[in-house]
Amino acid sequence: MQAAAEPGDFAVALRRLREARSLTQEELAERAGLTAKAVGALERGERRRPYPHTVRSLADGLGLGDDDRAALVAAVPHRSTTVARGETTVARGETTVTAGETAVVGPAGATAGRAGAVPDVTPLIGRDGEVAELLDLIGPGARRLVTVTGPGGVGKTRLAMRVLRLAAPDFPGGAHPVDLSAVREPKLVMPAVAAALGLPDTVGVEPLDALVPHLAGLRVLLVLDNLEQLTAAAPVLADLLARCPDLVVVATSRAPLRIRAEHELVLGPLPTPVTDDVDAVAASPAVALLLDRAAAAGSPTVVTDDDAPALAAIVRRLDGLPLAVELAAPGLRLLSPWALLARLERSAPGGGPRDLPERHRTMAAVLDWSMDLLEPEEVSLFERLAVFSGGFTLDAAEAVTADDALPALATLLDQSLLLRAPSPDRQPRFRLLEPVRQYAMRRLHASGQATTAADRHAAYFHALATASKEPLEGPELAGVLDRLDADHGNLRSAYLRLLELDRDSDAAELAGSVWLYLALRGHAREGLTWLARIGPGASDAARCRALTGRLGLGLLAGDSASMRGDADAAVAAAGRVTDPVVTCETLTLAGQSAVFAGALDDAGDLLARALAQAEAAGRPWVAVHARLAQGQLALVAGDLATAGRVLPEAVRSARRIGNPFTLATALNVHATLTELLGDEPATAALLGEAVTLSLAVRMSWTLGYALPALASLAQRAGDPASAAWLFGAGASISAADAVDPTFPVARALSDRGLDATRAALGEPRFTREWDAGRAAGAAGIQARAAAVTTRAGGDHDVRRRRA
């Protein structure tokens, strides 16, 4: 047991409390909304007097009771300030500032400039981590110039002013806000700073030369707010910092200043809910801000099961941008969350409170301000980027603009009108926040360029989709799926644009080319909707591709009612097309649909034709799937001998091709055979590999088949709890991604295992395990699957086969 901390030894007290709760520094940092670096500095005694805000965050993260909380506060060495009843009293001879106003603290005898002060009349929600990080950055011995950058309306000013209030006691020379929003000439920045410090006008003396002696030897904090239109003042600001070594500056700007002393702190939107679960929605900072401002407008709103999805969709629609959320919140005074969401899908949020600056009363006003800082060619590019949904690459931007877009993109990125987006590969991606995109789209329509931009966008993504078809069938499947996922919104927009233009063949080619992506990444329902809208103008070849996609997605979703009709139409269309490259895939899926429907004679004929055409066309991917379907046909017919010849060879062929979907499918079908033969170790090995592949590539289709089979195996291996858990995990995938395992033989086996599991556990325990499985993530599924595989001897079987 550690010795008790001596009075005032905050580092020892903090470390003792953290270790008593078995937390690492990283875990405490995450809980407290701080950085692990900050926690480490506090425990090493490098920061001996943490701010009250930091102490509160640490106490909350540690879950301290009243006594431990008081002890932690008592361990902080006294500052030259006292805090009581929400007021900060600065040491004798300095200005006293209450918590409700901006801390403008000056040395004795000085006049504190309050002209730029912004009262903190509403809480700062969801920014505890950013506040702590900025306080760390401007602490003793840290950064001299920190520029808080981010898009208009993200809350840069409010963050900087909160930090100014909290940090004021550490700056005995004064802490001053300087509002530069009305300043247009860079040469007027230093006079504005001098005015905020209360210095008299000087005749014949440069403002910088007048400031330097006033600041000499004083530790002073300046918050220079709204510098984006004054970036040309950066050199004189650098000179001021060089000549005043105790001066610290926090600047807010939509663009960085690009000087050597600068440290940029990028402020992003508030996090939005990851899921529509009521707890996730209630915990979201963006939703918390929405509800806080709705309550302030006279409409207290709580998160309920019914309204949680609508509240989540509202803040996602607004991309978590705080100003947009605040502007939308008063709508809850008159509208339900669902009605407000519907309204936001038609128009932007309305006007804001009258005490906001005019340029922050609407999103349009905020963004008009940004447009004034751009060159005409940059404005033109910005407007045309509105056609992208969810993000884009440089290549896509240049295809839409037909220009060299890089220089203008760099400017838009600097001005925080454009953000970097996560990329699935080495190609950089960018995106517009949704409220910004809506503004850009209105400007694009007004400019008369919307039609041209939309047409170029549709052409680019039609080409991207059709070029993805062949790679989807090869070993690079995972990367192609990730890239298509990143452009899912763009693919949807392009498809709808092609329909608007009555380009039925192109629309059919786009959707038919990416049906496997739609199936594997949980978009089956949407894909079926797309393919149902193909118009009568599509060519036979294009219609073949569309019907192929409908059959594939129908097999995934278990839509037996429509599969037979689609199969008949597909076979008829294939009869009118002479290219076996197109028809072999159509006939394969038509034949597989016949297997699932029990039309075995039809299935045998279709699959024989499909296999012959696939081999003639040089499409090994289709050939393997045709053989797998023949193996399924043999299983349905009870011909285990034929299945035993066909399926192992199909697995070997799938390994040679290297396509993860094909291999996982082959492993699943082969596992059905080994289960029927009673070979439990082989079944475990096959299903374990299928689960690992499916999770690695995020293929819900093959995972939805493997998990029920593995659950049945767990039940037979004497582990009904794992069986119920895995059945629940499989059910979650089926519900989320429209995966309905309907291969008759596999379905009968899993239904038998489900009944046996339920009987073995009893309903209460079965339900508990089922619910736990439904809530599991990928790591949990992988771990449980590995345990079941080992228990059933699958790991030994794998080693034996490899040996």
Beta strands, then each sheet from edge to edge (+ up, - down):
strand 1: 82-84
strand 2: 87-89
strand 3: 97-98
strand 4: 145-149
strand 5: 174-179
strand 6: 220-225
strand 7: 247-253
strand 8: 262-266
strand 9: 392-393
strand 10: 419-421
strand 11: 429-431
sheet 1: 1+ 2- 3+
sheet 2: 5+ 6+ 7+ 4+ 8+
sheet 3: 9+ 11- 10+
end
